[in-house]
Amino acid sequence: MKHVLVTGGAGYIGSHTCKALAAAGCIPVTFDDFSTGHRSLVKWGPSIQGDIRDTAAIKAALLQFRPFAVIHFAGRIAVGESVTQPAVHYDINVGGTLSLLTAMQQTRVDRIVFSSSAAVYGLPQTDLIAESHVLAPINPYGRTKAIVETILADYRSAYGLRSIALRYFNASGADPDGQTGESHDPETHLIPLAIAATDGVQAVLSVFGDDYPTLDGTCMRDYIHVCDLADAHVVALSLLDRTECPPAVNVGTGRGYSVAQVIEAVERVTGRGVNRVVAPRRPGDPASLVADCTLLRQISTWRPGRSDISGIVSTAWKWHRHAKRKVIEGAPS
């Protein structure tokens, strides 16, 4: 069994990927500072507490476990925070990645899968966004992802680093077995916020704009089940040794759902109404963000098999009830 170092493995997507790695016969080693990740979500391999900017700590972890590859999730993800505190995002997302790459060079680990984002595209110029779309991020978060992709390209040319960046769209849902799920503080994602608005945890869900040029006036997004996304990371590891491995691929479904459609799905699955209010548009929110995933389908057998909106919401609802019960029962988070 081969080890894989997973930075940020105690987070939402990272923990689901650790489970997928274990199912594929690998041993995921979580490297996380637990500032936003949860120790309770580290279940499929050993963990090391450390800061991604601490090159010596990463090097020690690489020497201890000798992984054949790294999957790199660690970083700040809040877009709003990136606007008000860009220094933090550049320090952790860019500086932390450079620290990781230095440790990898020093220990001769030459394979990395990077957690990128559709935020690198900025405001889309086409209905379906392909990898050839111009990169024009509109916030510091997206710019940090684009910068890291550029760094990886330079390292490929100069040092022979084998890398691939996964540009994902809206990760959503939760592990169907209830072993891990989404738990952000503060929560910013639509589906958990809509679920929270059904049970009094949050009084009102804000719908930011209902006058977009879409089928019902609300924003359209490409929602991909987090387990499908986790599987894509496992597949990406197998692509690194191929001569045709591209530097970046989209990971989405190619289908968009509007905010109103997501709310309808939440009401249908939970049997409860979502208390909502229409708020002004947020600056920089595009009307639609939907992936063209042709490239990944062409070069791999990966397909998003769990990403219908009802299935996504059902797993998120199951996780929400499980997490709430743990709080009520006083179980550790």
N, C-alpha and C positions, 0 to 999 in steps of 0.2 A: 504494500500500500504506500502510495506516494503522499508526502506532505505538501500542502499548499498554504502559504502565509496569506491570511485575509485581513488586511488592515480595515478597521471599522467593522469587524465581524460581529460586534454586539449590537449593531444597528438594525434598522428595518429590512433593507434589501440584503445587507451583509449576513444576517442570521439565516434568512431563507436560503441564501446561496451556500452557507455552511452545511445546511441540511441536504441540499442537492449534491454537494461535493461528497458527503458521506455516503449517500445513496449510490454515487458513481464509483465508489471504492477508494476515495481519497481521504486523507486525514486533514481537516481544516484546522489551522492554528490561528486563533484570533489574536490580533494585535490591536488593542483599543485602549484609550485613556478613560473610557467610561464616563466622559463628561456628558454625552447625550445617549450613548448606548446603554444597554441593560445587562448586567451580569447574568440575570436569570434566563437570558436568551442564548447564552453560550452553552450548548448541550451536545455538540457533536465532535468535540475535540478540545485540546488544551487551549488555554488563554494566557496571554502575557499583557500586563498593564504597562502602557508606555505611551509616550508622546511621539507622534509621527515625525516631529521635528528633531527628535533625539537620535542622531545617526548611530551613535554607539549602541543604544538600546536595540535599534532595529538590526544592526549588525550582529549583536549577540544572539538575537532570536533566530536569525538566518543561520548562524553557525551551529546553534543548538539543534535545530530541526532539519536543516539541509533541505528545504523545499525545492521542488523542481520548478515552481512558478509562484508568482504573487498575483493576487487579485486586490486591487487598490480602491477601496471605498472611502477611506478616512478623509474627512474634510467638512467644512461648513456648507450647509445646503439652503439656508434661509435667504431668499432673494431680497426681501426687505432689509434684513440685517446687512446684506452686502452693500446696499446703497448707503446706509447710515454709518457702517463700520467697515469700509473697504480694506483698511489695513489688516484687520483680522483675517479676512478671506484670502488676501494675497499671501499673508504670512503662513497660514495653515495649508491652504489648497495648493499654492505654488511652491512656497518654501518647504513645506512638508514633503511634497513629491520629490523635490530635488534631494532632500535628505534621504528619502527612501531609495532613490536611484543611485546615490553615492554608496549606500550600504550594499545594494545589490551588486554594484561593480566590484566592491572590495571583497565580496564573497562569491563572485562568479555565478550569480543567479541572473539568467539572461532572458527570462520570459515574464511578461506582465500583461494583465488585462486591466484596463482602466475604466472606472465608472465615470463616463462623461454624461452629456445631457443634450436634449433638443434645444436647450437655451443657447447653444452656440450659434444657432441659425438666426436668432433675433426675430424680426417681423417677417413672416413667410411671404415669398413672392409667387408661390404656386399653391394649388389646392393640396397636393401631396408633396411632401418634402423629401427629396432624395439626398444622398450624401454629397452630390455635386452642387447642391444649393450653396450660394455664397454664405460664408460665416460672418455674421454681423451682430454679435451679441449686444444687447441693449442695457445690461446691468453688470456690475462687477462679478457676480456669481458666474454668469455665462462667460465672461471674459477670462476668469481663472480656468475654466474648463478648456476654452480654446487655446489658451497659453500652454497648458499642460500637453494638449495634443501636439502642439508645435514642438515642444521640448522632446516628446517621444519620437517625433519624426527625425529630429536632429540626432538623437541618440541612436536611432536605427542606422542612419547614414554613417555616423562617426564610429560607433562602437559595436554595431551588429546586434543591438537590442531587438528582441522579438516582442512586438507589442501590438495590441489592438485596443481601440477605444470603442466602447459601446455607448452610443448616443440614445438614451432611452427617453420615452415620452412620459406618460403619467402612470407611474407604478401605483398599484392599488390592490385591494383585497388582502387576504391573509392565508396562512397555512391551513388547509382543510382539516388537518388533524388537531389544530388548536395548540400546536407546540410553540409557535411564534407568531407575531403579528405586528401591527403598526401602533407605536406608542411614542408620539412626539410631544414635546413640551416647549413652547406652545404648539398646538396642532394647527396646521395651515391647509391641509388637504381636504378636498370637497367631500369625499364619501364619509370619512369619520366625523366630519363636522355636521353633515346632514343626519347621520345616525344619532349624534349627540343631541341634535335639535328635536328628536322624537321622544326623548324621555326626561326632559327637564334638566339635563346636565348643562345644556346651553339653551338659553331662552329662544334665540332667534338665529337663523342662518341668513347671512347676508349674501344676496345674489348680486354680483357686481355688474350691473348693466343688463337690460333686456331689449336693447335697440340695436344689436349687432346685425349685420347682413347674413343671418343664418336662418334655418328653418323655423325657429321659434323666438329669435331675437337674443338668445343667450349663447355664450361662448361654446365652441365645439372643441373637444379634446380627444386624443387617442389614449384610451385607458387600457393598460396591459396588466394582466394579473402578475403579482409579484413572483409567483412560482414559475410562470412562463419566463419571466425575466431571469430568475435564478438559473433555470435550465440553460438559458442563453449564455451565461457565464461559463458553465461547464463545457458547452459546445465551443465557446471561444478558445478555451485552453487547447482543444484539439486542432484548432485552425492555425495556431502559432507556428507550427512546423511546416506549413504548406507554403509553397512558393507564391501561390495566388492570394495569400492572406492580405486583405486590404488593411490600411491603417485605421479605418473607422467604419462602423456599420450602425445603421439604425436598428433599434429594437422596439417595435410597436406592433399594431395589428393591421394598420391600413384603413381602419374604420373609426369615425369620430362619433361621439355621443355629446349632446348638448347638456348644459347644466340642468335644464328643465327635465331632460330625459333621465339623467342620473337621479334627480330627486324623485321622479316617478318610480324608478326602480327601487329606491330605498323605501318608499311608502308601500309598494307592492310586497316587498320581501318582509318588512317588519310588521306590516298591518297597522301602521301608525302614520299619522300625518306629520309632515315636516313643517314646523313653524318657520316662516321665511319672510324676508323683507327685501325689496329691491333697493340696492344702494347704487351710488354713482359708479361709473366705470373706473377701473384702476388704470393709472397711466401705464402705457406700454403693453397692455393686455391685447394680444391679437385676437381677431374674431375666431380663427380656427388654427389648430395645430394637429396635423395628422401625418403620420409617417408613411413614406414609401419604403417598404421592407423587401423590395425585390432582390436586392443584393444578398442579404443574409439567406434568403430562401434559395438563391442560386448556388451558393457555395456550401450549404449545410443542409442537414435534414431537419433543422429546428423549425417548429411551427407553434404558434400560440394556441394551445388547445384548451385553455381554461378561461379565456378572456372575453366571453360574452358578459354583458353588463349585469345580468341577473346573478350569474355565478360569482362574479367579483363581489357584488354587494352581499350575497349570502355568506361568503366566507368572512367578509369584514364584520357582518352582523354577529356571526358566531363568535369571533374573536372579541368583539366589544362586550358581549354578555359574559364571556369567560373572564376577561380582564376586570370587569366591574364586580363580578362575584368574588374575585380574589381580594379586591379592595374591601368589599363588605365583610369578608371573612377574616380580614387582617393578615392575609398571606403576604409574604415579601414580594415586592415588585421585581 
